[in-house]
Amino acid sequence: MTSMQSLQLGLLANWRQFTLLVIVNAFVGAMLGLERTVVPLIAADEFALTSVSVTLTFIISFGIVKALANLFAGRNADRVGRKPLLVAGWLFGLPVPIIIILAPTWGWIVFANILLGINQGLCWSSAVIMKVDLVGPVGRGRATGLNEFAGYLAMALSTAGAGWIAAQTALRPYPFYLGIVFAIGGLMLSWFFVRETRGYALQEAAQHYQPEERLSFWTIFRRVSWQDKAFFSLSQGGLVNNLNDVVIWGLLPLLAVSAGVSIAEAAAVGGTYLAVWGISQLFTGALSDRIGRKPLVTGGLWVQSLGIAIFVLGTNSATWLLAAIVMGLGTGMVYPTLLAAISDLAHPSWRASALGVYRLWRDSGYAFGAVVGGVLADLFTIQVAVLVIAVLTAIAGAVTFFLLPETLVRLQPTKSIPPLEPAIEPPLSETR
């Protein structure tokens, strides 16, 4: 690897690798987009599942596994590097579309989503960590915004495309042929062209921070999960963000079927949500570098809550389209800003681990959302489930309003960071 002395931090200095990672993350997002309308409909149409809770098991399995994969990726990115985890993630993703195409029972779909969770956790975590490494302390919001823009715009196009293909042909196998192309393309780019970026994080630590005692992983875990109120507010905000994403992913297709909305229209609503989410992050990430993180995090959660509530009032695709736009804008405000705020607070030497812990809680929101949404929908109605999720999202915004300080700080060379509690467990080993 290039010596640390010759590494330059910044987006312009590293635009080639940064652009490559943007493309890689687009493939990651496209893999997930294939599922967001078609798979819930496969459950109802091909496997005759009538329980919402059973249908959403594929999201529960995905959410739990992706959350744990995020934690694994964050911890080991600080130990073995970023690129090995990125490549490993694509190897897990390769069989996913093939399994869905051939699945004889619903259990195989759930298994495919376990592999997809590993793919998404390792690849998406590695991609965002590598982009933050490359840009250094200036422009983190823009970097995370570009990362999430690429992933979610590709997810939107994939969602709409898979829905259109399914409407013209069948739910299987044709939409999932795209997944084979996405997985092979992402693996080839990652294996042959992406370079390791861990040295950039070490360079940033040397330039902008005083030396800090290395912390054990469990010290970082406790800090990010509950001990520090700023980290806690960000982690719960991320969890609720993905909890409410289940409205679009799992509940909306079922609601659409019951209302007589076509597959193509349901896919268009889901794709609009993802497109607004993805495109808005081009602006919200950079905006957070100017006005700060807190206004976008708190305001975004409240805008999300409003969008979800509109779904309850809607009875047709036109109203749901409005709800999707509002909810997508709120998510675009929140998503890259949470990542940037975590990166603001964490020391570069353990930033990847902190991002892994945050992403553990964030993506566990998929599982929590599927359980809460499924149980409430089965006991009451899908509308009641959606309304409860809207209320939980509003509460999460209130938590960040009261507990989250502004994290955006203009770093100067050799800036010190307030000390954390001493590690009481063996420190993480680091590969130089």
N, C-alpha and C positions, 0 to 999 in steps of 0.2 A: 504494500500500500504506500501511497505517497507520504513522505515524511510530514509530520505535523507542522513543521516550520514553513512548508510551502503551501499549506491549505489556506484558502481565503473564504471567509464567511460572507454570505449575502446571496440574494436571488440572482442578480446580474452575473456575479462571478461564477455561479454554478447553474446557469440556465439550461444547459444541455441535459445534465443529470436530473434536474428538477422537472423539465418537460417530459423526460422519459418516465419518471415516476408518476407524473400526472396521467400519462397514457396507461401505465400499468394499473393504476387505481381505477381508471375507467373500465378496464376489463373486470376488475374485482366487483365493481358495482353492477355491471351488466350481468354477471353470473347470478346475482341475487334478484335482479329485476325479472328474470324469467319466471320466478315463482309467485310473484306478488298478486297476480290475479288468477293465474291458471290453476295453481295447486289447490286452493280452496274449492274451486269448481270441480276438479278431479275427484275430490273427496265426496262431493254430493252426487255427481253424475255417474262416475264409474264404480265407486265403492259404496254408494248408497248410505253414507254416514248422515244421520239425522241429528246427532248430538253436537252442539257447537263446541263443547268442551273436548270431545274426541277429535273433532275436525282440527282444532287448534293445537293438538299434540305435536304437529310438525313444527309449529312456531316455538312451543315450549322446549322441545329438544334442541332446536337451533339456538335459541336464546341462551340456554344453560351452557351449551358446549362453546358457543362463541365467547361468552363471558369468561369462561375458564381459559380459553385459548388466548384471549387478550391478556389475562394475568400472566400466563406462561410466556407470551411474547414480550411483555414489558420487562419481566424479570430477566429473561435470558438475552434480550437485546443488550443489556448492560454487561453481560458476561461473555457471550460468544459472538456478538455482532448482530447486525440487522439483516444482511442479505441471506444468510442460511435459513432464517425463519421465513423470509419471503418466498424462497424457492420451495421449502417444505410445504408451505401453505398451498401452493399451486399443485403439488403432487397429490395432496389430499382432495383437491377440487376436480381433478381429471375424471374420476369415475362417476361424479354426481349426476350429470345429465343422462349418462347411459343407464344408471340404476333407475332413474325416474321413467325413462322410456320403457324399460323392461319390467318394471315392478308388478308382480302378480297380486300383491296384497298391500294394504295401507301401511303395514309395518315396514315394508321396504322404502316407502316414501319417507317415513320418519327416520330410518337409517341414513338415507341420502342426505337428509337435513342435518344429521350429526356431522357427517363429513363436510357439508357446506359450512357449518358453524366453525369447524377447524380452519377451513380455507379462508373464510372471511376474517376470523380473529387474527390469524397469523399474517395474512397479506395486508389487510387494512391497517392493522397496528404498525407493522413494519414500514408501510408506505408513509404514514403520517409522521412517525418518528424520524424517518430519514429526511423528510422535507424540513422539519423543524431543525434538525441537525445542520442542514445546508445553509439555511438563512441566518442562523445565529439569533441574537437578541433583538434585532431590528426587523420589524415586518412579520412577526409571527402570525398575526391575524390574517394577513394577506396569504401567507403560506398555507395555513389550515383552511382558509376559504377556497383557495384554488384546489387543494386536495379533495375537499368535500364536494366542490362544484363538479369536478370530473367524475367522481364516483356516483353522485346522485343524478346528474344529468344522463349519464350512461344507463343508470338504473331506470330512469324514466323512459328513455327510448326503448330499452329492452322490455319493460313492462307493456308499453303500448304495442310494440312490435309483436311480442309473444301473444298478446290478446288478439291482435288482428289476424295473425297466422292461425290461431285456434278457431277464430270465427269463420275463416275461409276453409279450413280443413277439418281438424279435430283437436281435442285437448292434448292428445299424444299421437304420434311421437314428434310431429314436425316442429313445434315451437322450441323443443329442446335440442335440436340439431345445432342451433345457434350456440348453445352452451359448450358444445365440444370445440367449436372454433374459438370461443372466448378463453377457455381453459388452456388450450394449446398455445394461443397467442401470448397470454400472460406468462406462461411458463418459459417460453423461448426468450422473451424480452428480459425477464428477471434473471435467467440463468446466464445468458451470454452478454448482456449489455449493462445491467445495473451494477454499480460499484458500491462497496461498503462505505458507510458514512460515519461510523462510530468515532473516528478520529476527529471529525468536525466538532462533536460535542466536547471532546477533551480539549480541543483548541479553544473553544468558547470558554470553558471553565478556566483555562490558564490565562486568558486575556481579560476576562471581566469579573472574576471572582477570586477572593482569597481562598487558599486551600482549606478544605473542610474535611473533617473526619468522615470516612465512608460509613454509611449506615447499613444495618442489617435490613433484609427485605421486610421482615415483620415489623420493624420500627416504621418503615415507610408505609406499610399496609395500614397500620393503626392510625398513623398521621393523616393519611388521605381519606380513610374511611370514616373516622369519627372524632379523633382527638383534636384536630384543628378545625375551627368553625368555618373558615373560608373553604378549605378543601371539602369538608362535609357538605356545605351548601352546593358546591359544584357537583359532587358525586350524586346527591339526591336529585338535583336538577337533571343530570344526564339520565338517571334511572327513569324518572317520570317522562322525559322526552321520548324514550324508546317504548315505555309502557303505552303512551298514547298513539305511537305509530302503529300499534296493533289494530287500532280502529280502521285504518286504511288497508292494512295488509290482510287481516283476518276477518273483520266484521263487515266491512263495506261490501265485498263480493257476495256474502250471504244475504245481506240486507237488499242488495240489488236484485238477486234472484227472486226473493220473496215479493219484491215490488214490480216484477216483470221487466226489469231493465236488462238489456242485452249484454252479452259478454263484452262486445266491443265498446259499448258505452261505459260499462264498469271499468274496463281497462283504461279508457280515456280519462276518467275521473282520477284513477290512481296515478296514471302517468302525468296528469296536470299537477297534482300535488308534488310529485317527485321533481318535475321540471321546475316549478316555482322554487321549491326547496333548493335544488341544485344551482340554478342560475342566480338566485338572490345572494348566494354565498360569495359570489365574485365581488359583491359590493359590501356585504355585512362584515366579512372578515377584515377587509381593509379599513372599513369604517371604525371597527373596534380599536384599530391602531391609532385612531385620531381622537375619538370621544371616550374611549374606555370600554371595559368589558361589561361592567355591571348593568348599564342601561339596556344593552342588547339582550343579556341573559334574562333579566327580570321581565322586561317588556315582551320579549319573545315568548316566554312561557304563558303570559297572559293573552297574547294574540293567538297562540295555539288553542288555549282554552275556549276562546270565542269561536274559532273555526270549528272545533269539535262540537260545540253546542249547536251550531247551525246545522250539522248533520242530523241532529235530533228533530229539528223543525222541517227538514227536507223530505219530500215525498217523490222527488223525481231527480233525474240526472242534472238538470239545470241548477237546482238549488245546491246539490252536492258539488257541482263544479265550483260554485262560489265558495262553499265551505273548504274545498280542497285548496283553492288559491289562498284563502286566509290562513289556513293551517300550514300550508307550505311556506308562506312568508314568515310566520312565527318560528317555524323550525329552522329556516335559513338564518334567522337572527341568532338563534340559540346555539346551533350545532358547532360551527367553527369557533365561536367565541368561548365556549366551554373548554375546548382543547387549548386555545391560546392562553386562557386564564390559568389552567393547570400548569402549562409550560412557564408562565410568569412566576408562579410560586415555587416551583421545584428547582433545585440546583442541577446544573447540567450533568453532574456525575451520577445522579439518580433520577433524572427526569424521565427516562424511558420506563423505569419501574413505576414511577408515579402515574404516568399515562396508562400503564397496564392496569393498575389498581382502579383508576377512574373508569376505564373502559370495561373492567369487570362489572362494576356497579351499573354503568350505563346500559350495557347489553343484557344484563340480567333483567332489565325492564321488559324485554321481549317475553321472558317466561312469566314474570309477574302479571304483565298485561294480558297474556293469553289465559292465565288461570282466572284472574279477576273477571275479564270479559266473558270467558266461557261459562263460568259458574253463574254470573248474573244473568247472562242471556238465557241459560237453561232454566233458571229459577223464575225469572221475570220475562223480559223481552230484550232484544238487541238494543232497542232505544234506551232502555234503563241502563244497560251496561255502558253505552256511549256517554250518557249524561254523567254517570259516576266518574268516568275517566276525565271528563271535562272539569269536574270539581277538583279532583286530585291534582290536575295540572295547574289550576289557579292557586291551590295551596302551595305547590312547589315554588311558584313565582313569589309568593309572600315570604317563604323561607329565605330565598336569595335576597329579597329586598331588605330583610332585617339582619341577616348574618353575613352576607358577602361584602367585604370591603372592595374598593377599587384596586385591581391587581396590576394595572398597566403602569409600569415605571420605566422612565428613560434611563437605561443602565449606562453607567460610566465604567471605564476600566478599573479593575481591582475593587469593584463594589463587593462588600461583604454581605452575607445573608444572615439573618438572625439564626442563632444556633438552634438545632432541634435537640430533642432528648437524646442522650448518648445511647448508642447501640448496646443492647444487653445480650445480643446473640452474635455468633461469628459473622464478620462482615462479608459482603459479597466479594468473591474473587473477581478480578478484572484481567482480561486478556489484552495485553498491550500490543 
